[in-house]
Amino acid sequence: MSRSAVLAVSLIVAAVAVPVAHGDLQRELRQTYTGKLLSLRTPSNLDVLHFDQEGRAARPSEGEPWTTCSLFKVRKIGVNFAEIVIEGERLAVVLSPDAVKKLLLVELDRPVHVTIDLPPRVRTLADSKSILLRVFAPGDLVARMTSAWRSEVDLNRNLVDVSRATPDGRIGVLAQNRPVYLGDTLPTPPVPIYKPVPTVPFKKHHKKSGGACRVRMVVNERGFPEILEVLQQLRQGLDNQLLAAVSQWRFKPAKRENLPVAAMLTVDVNPPAE
């Protein structure tokens, strides 16, 4: 994928292990964070976000997962009056189809604007460390992804065989021990209610690809795609457009025993025509 990057780095957050000299806060912020990857502790699908001096989000989370609603790359950062102001580009984490699973960062073509209120005492990057840690989560993304999703059956088998092997339909678990069920086995599977399509016409750039991009997704209890995995690729560049669109799909959640549950689906995403 030409615009996707195989992830092998940790998040850069709050000047951890970065020696900071005394000086202008804006200069220090730019030197430390420009071009870096940040992850919001409170994932949000909004493109304009505000946090107070305690790191509290102006709008509480509605169940958005960190995998598709938390990450962004810093394009610009600075200080405006009593606020840290960040302009960035959103990204999503996707599992690759390789035999040895890797994480891909997929650009979503969605800018994000973040402002953070600063207490009067903050003058240097060292002073801002505590508030930045309240807003952004540190840690290695590979480790976070490992704890975010674990399958309990061999998902490479035929789904009919998988459903026979799991009478209750449970196939894995998300973070916080949330069970995941095979969508087709549930009395009420997830129902898509919002399905944006890629904005770049298929024929314009990829006339010879054909077919569809097959994606396995886990839709969480709030209807957000939480885990995305590519099962069948097309051509470089086009996959990124399709995955960016799929990451923003929204669903009416699946239900089991009249309660919302996480469910796994496999979808074929067709490139748009001109």
Residue frames as qw, qx, qy, qz and C-alpha x, y, z in Angstrom:
[[0.000, 0.890, 0.456, 0.000, 0.00, 0.00, 0.00],
 [0.502, 0.481, -0.014, 0.718, 1.74, 3.10, -1.20],
 [0.140, -0.651, 0.130, -0.734, 0.39, 5.48, 1.44],
 [0.831, -0.522, -0.059, -0.182, 0.26, 2.94, 4.27],
 [0.184, 0.671, -0.657, 0.291, 3.27, 2.40, 6.49],
 [0.799, -0.184, -0.563, 0.104, 4.22, -0.84, 8.21],
 [0.376, -0.833, 0.143, -0.379, 4.32, 0.06, 11.86],
 [0.829, -0.030, -0.411, 0.379, 7.43, -0.74, 13.88],
 [0.205, 0.361, -0.325, 0.850, 7.66, 2.23, 16.20],
 [0.245, -0.516, -0.699, 0.431, 6.25, 3.35, 19.52],
 [0.001, -0.901, -0.347, -0.262, 4.08, 6.39, 20.02],
 [0.387, 0.187, -0.255, 0.866, 5.92, 9.59, 20.85],
 [0.365, -0.772, -0.442, -0.275, 4.09, 11.17, 23.77],
 [0.453, -0.883, -0.067, -0.099, 4.79, 13.95, 26.21],
 [0.197, 0.820, -0.480, 0.240, 8.55, 14.24, 25.79],
 [0.904, -0.379, 0.195, -0.021, 9.29, 10.89, 27.39],
 [0.809, -0.192, 0.293, 0.473, 13.07, 10.32, 27.41],
 [0.468, 0.682, 0.179, 0.532, 13.60, 13.53, 25.41],
 [0.455, -0.365, -0.239, 0.776, 16.03, 15.99, 26.99],
 [0.120, 0.854, 0.392, 0.322, 14.47, 19.44, 26.92],
 [0.393, 0.015, -0.204, 0.896, 16.36, 22.65, 27.41],
 [0.028, 0.688, 0.443, -0.574, 14.72, 25.74, 28.85],
 [0.102, -0.086, 0.449, 0.883, 13.32, 28.00, 26.18],
 [0.469, 0.124, -0.116, -0.866, 10.32, 28.80, 24.10],
 [0.606, 0.099, 0.725, -0.313, 7.48, 26.30, 24.51],
 [0.718, 0.594, 0.069, -0.356, 6.34, 26.65, 20.92],
 [0.354, 0.671, -0.640, -0.122, 9.82, 25.90, 19.56],
 [0.241, -0.295, 0.902, -0.202, 10.14, 22.87, 21.83],
 [0.699, 0.289, 0.520, -0.396, 6.73, 21.53, 20.82],
 [0.661, 0.664, -0.187, -0.296, 7.53, 21.86, 17.13],
 [0.188, 0.603, -0.775, -0.009, 10.90, 20.19, 17.47],
 [0.324, -0.173, 0.884, -0.291, 9.49, 17.29, 19.48],
 [0.544, 0.319, 0.692, -0.350, 6.13, 16.55, 17.86],
 [0.503, 0.602, -0.217, -0.582, 6.05, 17.69, 14.23],
 [0.560, 0.372, -0.683, -0.286, 5.61, 14.60, 12.05],
 [0.037, -0.168, 0.926, -0.336, 5.07, 12.34, 15.08],
 [0.484, -0.326, -0.720, -0.375, 2.22, 9.95, 15.79],
 [0.211, -0.174, 0.556, -0.785, -0.12, 10.71, 18.71],
 [0.365, -0.324, -0.848, -0.208, -2.98, 8.71, 20.18],
 [0.376, -0.467, 0.082, -0.796, -5.86, 10.33, 22.06],
 [0.048, -0.025, 0.899, -0.435, -6.74, 8.79, 25.41],
 [0.461, 0.452, 0.548, -0.532, -10.36, 9.70, 24.68],
 [0.269, 0.114, 0.734, 0.613, -10.96, 8.48, 21.11],
 [0.322, 0.619, 0.336, -0.633, -13.32, 10.66, 19.13],
 [0.524, 0.426, 0.617, 0.404, -14.75, 10.72, 15.64],
 [0.099, 0.961, 0.183, -0.183, -15.00, 14.52, 15.75],
 [0.688, 0.438, 0.037, 0.577, -12.54, 16.50, 13.67],
 [0.023, 0.668, -0.219, 0.710, -12.43, 19.49, 16.07],
 [0.735, -0.398, -0.518, 0.180, -11.49, 18.54, 19.64],
 [0.054, -0.735, 0.274, -0.618, -10.94, 20.54, 22.81],
 [0.728, -0.276, -0.556, 0.293, -9.42, 19.51, 26.14],
 [0.313, -0.921, 0.001, -0.233, -9.34, 21.50, 29.38],
 [0.034, 0.762, -0.582, 0.282, -6.36, 22.00, 31.70],
 [0.638, -0.323, 0.651, -0.254, -7.04, 18.63, 33.34],
 [0.005, -0.231, 0.890, 0.393, -7.04, 16.83, 30.01],
 [0.425, 0.384, 0.755, -0.319, -10.80, 16.28, 29.99],
 [0.150, 0.219, 0.669, 0.694, -12.46, 16.17, 26.60],
 [0.313, 0.071, 0.081, -0.944, -15.24, 18.67, 25.92],
 [0.802, 0.045, -0.195, -0.562, -17.31, 15.78, 24.59],
 [0.614, -0.340, 0.698, -0.140, -17.23, 12.34, 26.25],
 [0.035, 0.225, -0.893, -0.387, -16.47, 9.23, 24.24],
 [0.756, 0.129, 0.061, -0.639, -19.41, 7.50, 22.56],
 [0.899, -0.039, 0.436, -0.032, -17.66, 4.17, 22.25],
 [0.591, 0.750, -0.291, -0.054, -15.24, 5.08, 19.47],
 [0.936, -0.193, 0.058, 0.289, -12.28, 2.66, 19.37],
 [0.290, -0.779, 0.330, 0.448, -8.70, 3.88, 19.50],
 [0.608, -0.005, 0.654, 0.450, -7.83, 1.80, 16.42],
 [0.322, 0.531, 0.563, 0.545, -9.90, 3.97, 14.05],
 [0.106, -0.894, -0.296, -0.320, -10.73, 7.14, 16.04],
 [0.604, -0.751, -0.017, 0.265, -7.65, 7.95, 18.11],
 [0.682, -0.212, 0.287, 0.638, -4.50, 8.16, 16.00],
 [0.414, 0.901, 0.120, 0.048, -3.19, 11.10, 14.04],
 [0.703, 0.071, 0.033, 0.707, 0.09, 12.40, 12.65],
 [0.168, -0.813, -0.166, 0.533, 1.07, 15.91, 13.74],
 [0.545, 0.617, 0.273, 0.499, 1.34, 18.32, 10.81],
 [0.122, 0.610, -0.155, 0.768, 1.59, 21.57, 12.79],
 [0.585, -0.595, -0.502, 0.229, 1.79, 22.33, 16.49],
 [0.251, 0.405, -0.168, 0.863, 2.19, 25.57, 18.41],
 [0.198, -0.477, -0.623, 0.587, 0.93, 27.80, 21.18],
 [0.033, -0.518, -0.364, -0.773, -1.87, 30.30, 20.64],
 [0.434, -0.631, 0.098, -0.635, -2.67, 32.47, 23.67],
 [0.438, -0.429, 0.690, -0.385, -3.20, 29.96, 26.49],
 [0.922, 0.158, 0.250, -0.251, -3.67, 26.87, 24.31],
 [0.317, -0.302, 0.794, 0.422, -1.60, 24.22, 22.61],
 [0.684, 0.516, 0.052, -0.513, -2.96, 23.99, 19.06],
 [0.403, -0.232, 0.833, 0.300, -2.35, 20.88, 16.95],
 [0.694, 0.467, -0.146, -0.529, -3.24, 20.25, 13.31],
 [0.352, -0.309, 0.875, 0.120, -2.96, 16.66, 12.18],
 [0.593, 0.201, -0.547, -0.555, -4.07, 13.94, 9.78],
 [0.794, -0.213, 0.398, -0.406, -6.11, 11.00, 11.02],
 [0.346, 0.355, -0.851, -0.171, -4.92, 7.41, 10.63],
 [0.890, -0.212, 0.094, -0.393, -6.35, 3.96, 11.35],
 [0.228, -0.458, 0.859, 0.011, -4.58, 0.77, 12.40],
 [0.874, 0.239, -0.121, -0.406, -5.24, -2.23, 10.14],
 [0.700, -0.306, 0.635, 0.109, -3.97, -5.81, 10.27],
 [0.283, 0.538, -0.609, -0.510, -2.12, -6.90, 7.14],
 [0.936, 0.131, -0.051, -0.322, -2.89, -10.10, 5.16],
 [0.355, 0.581, -0.726, 0.101, 0.67, -11.40, 5.60],
 [0.788, -0.152, -0.594, 0.050, 1.33, -14.81, 7.14],
 [0.459, -0.257, -0.458, 0.717, 3.22, -12.98, 9.89],
 [0.027, -0.876, -0.468, -0.110, 0.73, -10.30, 10.88],
 [0.368, 0.005, -0.088, 0.926, 1.89, -6.70, 10.72],
 [0.053, 0.767, 0.465, -0.440, 0.18, -3.45, 11.51],
 [0.350, 0.404, 0.386, 0.752, -0.52, -0.97, 8.76],
 [0.009, -0.540, -0.299, 0.787, -1.17, 2.72, 9.25],
 [0.277, 0.529, 0.656, 0.462, -3.85, 3.87, 6.81],
 [0.034, -0.135, -0.065, 0.988, -4.29, 7.57, 6.14],
 [0.194, 0.571, 0.776, -0.188, -7.94, 8.60, 6.30],
 [0.173, 0.378, 0.355, 0.837, -7.71, 11.90, 4.40],
 [0.360, -0.809, -0.418, -0.203, -9.39, 13.58, 7.38],
 [0.247, 0.472, -0.381, 0.756, -7.73, 16.51, 9.15],
 [0.559, -0.631, -0.521, 0.135, -8.08, 16.88, 12.91],
 [0.081, 0.654, -0.189, 0.728, -7.79, 20.08, 14.98],
 [0.676, -0.459, -0.522, 0.245, -6.93, 19.71, 18.68],
 [0.005, 0.706, -0.235, 0.668, -6.71, 22.46, 21.29],
 [0.684, -0.341, -0.560, 0.320, -5.53, 21.97, 24.88],
 [0.239, -0.925, -0.020, -0.293, -5.96, 24.62, 27.57],
 [0.625, 0.236, -0.465, 0.580, -2.71, 25.52, 29.32],
 [0.508, -0.760, -0.312, 0.260, -2.39, 26.48, 32.99],
 [0.087, 0.985, -0.128, 0.082, -0.59, 29.83, 33.54],
 [0.558, -0.674, 0.459, 0.154, 2.48, 28.13, 35.04],
 [0.854, 0.192, 0.398, 0.276, 3.36, 26.21, 31.85],
 [0.087, 0.888, -0.266, -0.365, 6.36, 27.79, 30.13],
 [0.060, 0.522, -0.805, -0.274, 8.40, 24.85, 28.77],
 [0.695, 0.078, -0.623, -0.350, 7.79, 21.42, 27.31],
 [0.324, 0.026, -0.849, 0.416, 8.78, 19.89, 30.63],
 [0.271, 0.073, 0.442, -0.852, 6.05, 21.95, 32.32],
 [0.656, 0.163, -0.185, -0.713, 3.48, 20.67, 29.79],
 [0.241, 0.201, -0.947, -0.069, 4.39, 16.99, 30.21],
 [0.192, 0.163, 0.849, -0.466, 1.70, 16.17, 32.77],
 [0.530, 0.456, 0.233, -0.676, -1.17, 17.68, 30.81],
 [0.478, 0.444, -0.601, -0.462, -0.04, 16.08, 27.55],
 [0.104, 0.103, -0.985, 0.091, 0.03, 12.70, 29.26],
 [0.377, 0.307, 0.649, -0.585, -3.59, 13.24, 30.30],
 [0.576, 0.553, -0.054, -0.599, -4.61, 13.86, 26.68],
 [0.647, 0.499, -0.535, -0.214, -2.37, 11.40, 24.79],
 [0.924, -0.289, 0.234, -0.090, -1.67, 7.73, 25.52],
 [0.051, 0.681, -0.713, -0.163, 1.93, 6.47, 25.30],
 [0.751, -0.111, 0.640, -0.118, 2.90, 2.95, 24.39],
 [0.088, -0.249, 0.817, 0.512, 3.88, 0.60, 21.59],
 [0.649, 0.197, -0.109, -0.726, 1.04, 0.12, 19.09],
 [0.553, 0.162, -0.802, -0.159, 1.99, -3.51, 18.46],
 [0.130, -0.056, -0.853, 0.502, 1.54, -4.28, 22.16],
 [0.393, 0.193, 0.310, -0.844, -1.71, -2.31, 22.29],
 [0.648, 0.210, -0.423, -0.597, -3.10, -4.16, 19.28],
 [0.393, 0.100, -0.910, 0.084, -2.13, -7.52, 20.76],
 [0.014, 0.207, 0.770, -0.604, -4.25, -6.76, 23.82],
 [0.395, 0.223, 0.011, -0.891, -7.04, -5.19, 21.76],
 [0.826, 0.223, -0.147, -0.496, -8.16, -8.34, 19.93],
 [0.172, -0.349, 0.921, 0.002, -7.63, -12.06, 20.36],
 [0.740, 0.075, -0.413, -0.526, -9.33, -14.75, 18.30],
 [0.577, -0.317, 0.681, -0.321, -10.26, -18.00, 20.06],
 [0.842, 0.274, 0.465, -0.023, -10.78, -20.07, 16.91],
 [0.427, -0.140, 0.562, 0.695, -8.97, -20.51, 13.61],
 [0.380, 0.684, 0.218, -0.583, -10.55, -17.82, 11.47],
 [0.139, 0.466, -0.664, -0.568, -8.79, -19.09, 8.35],
 [0.232, 0.178, 0.955, 0.038, -11.18, -22.04, 8.26],
 [0.169, -0.411, -0.624, -0.643, -14.44, -22.01, 6.36],
 [0.269, -0.253, 0.308, -0.877, -16.91, -19.90, 8.34],
 [0.811, -0.194, -0.311, -0.456, -19.45, -22.72, 8.23],
 [0.760, -0.019, -0.577, 0.299, -16.92, -24.94, 10.01],
 [0.149, 0.240, -0.446, 0.849, -16.14, -22.15, 12.44],
 [0.539, -0.284, 0.041, -0.792, -19.81, -21.74, 13.36],
 [0.872, -0.146, -0.432, -0.180, -20.17, -25.49, 13.88],
 [0.631, 0.081, -0.558, 0.533, -17.15, -25.49, 16.18],
 [0.051, 0.023, -0.422, 0.905, -18.58, -22.67, 18.30],
 [0.110, -0.536, -0.830, -0.107, -22.18, -23.48, 19.26],
 [0.135, -0.784, -0.409, 0.447, -22.65, -20.14, 21.04],
 [0.453, 0.825, 0.189, 0.281, -21.02, -18.24, 18.16],
 [0.331, -0.902, 0.212, 0.177, -18.22, -16.78, 20.28],
 [0.844, 0.439, -0.052, 0.306, -14.99, -16.49, 18.29],
 [0.543, 0.275, -0.266, 0.748, -12.79, -14.10, 20.26],
 [0.385, -0.772, -0.388, 0.325, -12.45, -11.28, 22.74],
 [0.263, 0.785, -0.010, 0.561, -11.76, -7.55, 22.58],
 [0.229, 0.283, -0.514, 0.776, -10.01, -5.43, 25.23],
 [0.406, -0.208, 0.422, -0.783, -11.70, -5.41, 28.65],
 [0.197, 0.042, 0.975, -0.089, -12.78, -9.03, 28.00],
 [0.571, 0.378, 0.122, -0.718, -15.62, -8.10, 25.66],
 [0.604, 0.089, 0.779, 0.141, -16.77, -11.23, 23.78],
 [0.305, 0.434, -0.419, -0.736, -16.95, -11.20, 19.99],
 [0.680, 0.226, 0.670, -0.193, -19.48, -13.34, 18.11],
 [0.242, 0.061, 0.726, 0.641, -19.67, -14.48, 14.53],
 [0.303, 0.189, 0.012, -0.934, -22.15, -12.09, 12.95],
 [0.509, 0.015, -0.644, -0.571, -23.96, -14.75, 10.92],
 [0.389, -0.198, -0.884, 0.167, -24.76, -16.79, 14.04],
 [0.028, 0.193, 0.491, -0.849, -26.53, -13.94, 15.85],
 [0.210, 0.639, 0.738, -0.063, -30.30, -13.45, 15.74],
 [0.175, 0.970, 0.149, -0.080, -29.65, -9.75, 15.11],
 [0.735, 0.052, 0.115, 0.667, -26.39, -9.17, 13.19],
 [0.167, -0.514, 0.005, 0.842, -24.86, -5.72, 12.70],
 [0.440, 0.723, 0.509, 0.154, -26.71, -3.56, 10.16],
 [0.409, -0.003, 0.121, 0.905, -24.80, -0.83, 8.28],
 [0.069, 0.853, 0.470, -0.217, -26.38, 2.61, 8.58],
 [0.127, 0.939, -0.192, -0.256, -23.59, 4.72, 7.09],
 [0.838, 0.003, 0.395, 0.376, -21.23, 3.52, 4.35],
 [0.156, 0.870, -0.226, -0.409, -19.07, 6.26, 2.83],
 [0.894, 0.335, 0.187, 0.232, -17.29, 5.32, -0.39],
 [0.575, -0.265, 0.202, 0.747, -13.78, 6.27, -1.55],
 [0.209, 0.838, 0.111, -0.491, -13.57, 9.66, -3.18],
 [0.006, -0.551, 0.634, 0.542, -11.01, 8.70, -5.86],
 [0.839, 0.331, -0.053, -0.429, -12.62, 7.03, -8.91],
 [0.822, -0.195, 0.519, 0.126, -11.42, 3.47, -9.46],
 [0.772, 0.503, 0.295, 0.251, -11.02, 3.63, -13.25],
 [0.154, 0.975, -0.146, 0.066, -9.06, 6.85, -13.12],
 [0.122, -0.768, 0.623, -0.089, -6.04, 5.32, -11.39],
 [0.379, -0.253, 0.887, -0.077, -6.48, 1.54, -11.35],
 [0.663, 0.300, -0.243, -0.642, -8.10, 0.42, -14.59],
 [0.611, 0.254, -0.736, -0.143, -6.68, -3.11, -14.48],
 [0.191, -0.296, 0.780, -0.518, -7.31, -4.11, -10.87],
 [0.633, -0.179, -0.590, -0.469, -10.82, -5.50, -10.88],
 [0.581, -0.258, -0.740, 0.220, -12.45, -7.37, -8.05],
 [0.421, -0.820, -0.098, -0.375, -12.92, -6.14, -4.51],
 [0.153, 0.457, -0.678, 0.556, -10.92, -5.62, -1.36],
 [0.719, -0.412, -0.539, -0.150, -12.03, -8.20, 1.21],
 [0.005, -0.494, 0.493, -0.716, -11.94, -7.01, 4.81],
 [0.559, -0.414, -0.708, 0.122, -12.63, -8.81, 8.06],
 [0.065, -0.500, 0.212, -0.837, -13.96, -6.42, 10.69],
 [0.319, -0.405, -0.776, 0.364, -15.08, -6.55, 14.28],
 [0.185, -0.599, -0.209, -0.750, -17.95, -4.13, 14.89],
 [0.163, 0.024, -0.729, 0.665, -18.14, -3.17, 18.56],
 [0.055, -0.528, -0.804, 0.269, -21.16, -2.76, 20.82],
 [0.085, 0.667, 0.187, -0.716, -21.60, 0.87, 19.77],
 [0.670, 0.669, 0.319, -0.050, -21.54, 0.14, 16.04],
 [0.118, 0.880, -0.410, -0.210, -17.97, 1.27, 15.31],
 [0.894, 0.304, -0.290, 0.158, -15.48, -0.87, 13.36],
 [0.533, -0.793, 0.296, 0.000, -12.90, -1.66, 16.04],
 [0.542, -0.362, 0.675, 0.344, -10.69, -4.24, 14.31],
 [0.677, 0.656, -0.103, -0.318, -9.96, -4.25, 10.57],
 [0.553, -0.348, 0.693, 0.303, -7.98, -6.93, 8.76],
 [0.503, 0.549, -0.400, -0.534, -7.26, -7.12, 5.04],
 [0.791, -0.027, 0.609, -0.046, -7.98, -10.59, 3.63],
 [0.664, 0.399, 0.487, 0.404, -7.69, -9.86, -0.08],
 [0.172, -0.616, 0.102, 0.762, -5.77, -6.97, -1.58],
 [0.612, 0.758, 0.223, 0.001, -6.15, -5.15, -4.86],
 [0.648, 0.449, -0.061, 0.612, -3.41, -2.79, -5.99],
 [0.438, -0.278, -0.308, 0.798, -1.28, -0.35, -4.08],
 [0.043, -0.033, -0.066, -0.996, -2.96, 2.96, -3.41],
 [0.517, -0.293, -0.468, -0.654, -6.49, 1.77, -4.05],
 [0.595, -0.323, -0.709, 0.198, -6.52, -0.43, -0.95],
 [0.233, -0.125, -0.402, 0.877, -5.76, 2.62, 1.17],
 [0.316, -0.127, -0.176, -0.924, -8.78, 4.45, -0.22],
 [0.650, -0.280, -0.608, -0.360, -11.08, 1.47, 0.41],
 [0.564, -0.264, -0.647, 0.440, -9.81, 0.85, 3.95],
 [0.055, 0.006, -0.233, 0.971, -10.11, 4.54, 4.80],
 [0.497, -0.220, -0.307, -0.782, -13.77, 4.41, 3.78],
 [0.698, -0.266, -0.660, -0.079, -14.49, 1.15, 5.64],
 [0.394, -0.084, -0.587, 0.702, -12.94, 2.48, 8.85],
 [0.169, 0.019, 0.177, -0.969, -15.64, 5.17, 8.86],
 [0.466, -0.305, -0.697, -0.451, -18.62, 2.84, 8.35],
 [0.304, -0.184, 0.561, -0.748, -21.20, 2.88, 11.12],
 [0.382, -0.159, -0.881, -0.231, -23.59, 0.11, 12.15],
 [0.701, -0.441, 0.059, -0.558, -26.63, -0.60, 14.21],
 [0.116, -0.478, 0.850, -0.188, -24.93, -2.99, 16.69],
 [0.551, -0.060, -0.812, -0.184, -25.55, -6.70, 16.78],
 [0.558, -0.425, 0.329, -0.632, -27.67, -8.07, 19.61],
 [0.514, 0.022, -0.856, 0.046, -27.55, -11.28, 21.59],
 [0.343, -0.483, -0.740, 0.319, -30.14, -12.01, 24.26],
 [0.016, -0.909, -0.375, -0.181, -31.44, -8.51, 23.55],
 [0.414, -0.806, 0.114, 0.407, -28.13, -6.88, 24.50],
 [0.496, 0.827, -0.260, -0.051, -25.66, -5.16, 22.12],
 [0.822, -0.340, 0.362, 0.280, -22.54, -7.24, 21.46],
 [0.044, 0.675, -0.555, -0.484, -19.44, -7.08, 19.29],
 [0.865, 0.287, 0.405, -0.076, -19.62, -9.11, 16.10],
 [0.308, -0.407, 0.619, 0.597, -17.28, -10.12, 13.29],
 [0.686, 0.637, 0.236, -0.261, -18.17, -9.62, 9.64],
 [0.489, -0.151, 0.559, 0.653, -16.40, -10.22, 6.35],
 [0.401, 0.798, 0.245, -0.377, -17.17, -7.62, 3.69],
 [0.596, 0.217, 0.437, 0.638, -16.16, -7.13, 0.06],
 [0.021, 0.795, 0.112, -0.596, -15.56, -3.48, -0.72],
 [0.643, 0.493, 0.440, 0.386, -15.85, -2.65, -4.41],
 [0.296, -0.211, 0.121, 0.924, -13.94, 0.27, -5.92],
 [0.342, 0.695, 0.348, -0.528, -16.18, 3.10, -7.10],
 [0.563, 0.447, 0.498, 0.485, -16.76, 3.70, -10.78],
 [0.186, -0.040, 0.096, 0.977, -16.15, 7.07, -12.42]]
